[in-house]
Amino acid sequence: MARACSVCGKGRSVGNNVSHANNKNKRVFQPNLQRVKVLINKTPKRVMVCTRCLRSNLVQKAI
């Protein structure tokens, strides 16, 4: 399963770790994904959703 939001498609992004001596190493920023039960076509499914989509009520959580 890919580490990307199933609603907005937010995935990983890359950047640098920068030390005090200004040495740069590549690093990866992962999105904050949660596995939640979501209603898709009136049936509950487990999907990976980022917390921004959860907070913005872009998904209908199944109970």
Sequence and secondary structure as in RCSB ss.txt:
>XXXX:A:sequence
MARACSVCGKGRSVGNNVSHANNKNKRVFQPNLQRVKVLINKTPKRVMVCTRCLRSNLVQKAI
>XXXX:A:secstr
  SS TTT    EEEEEE TT  EEEEEE   EEEEEEEETTEEEEEEEEHHHHHTT S B  
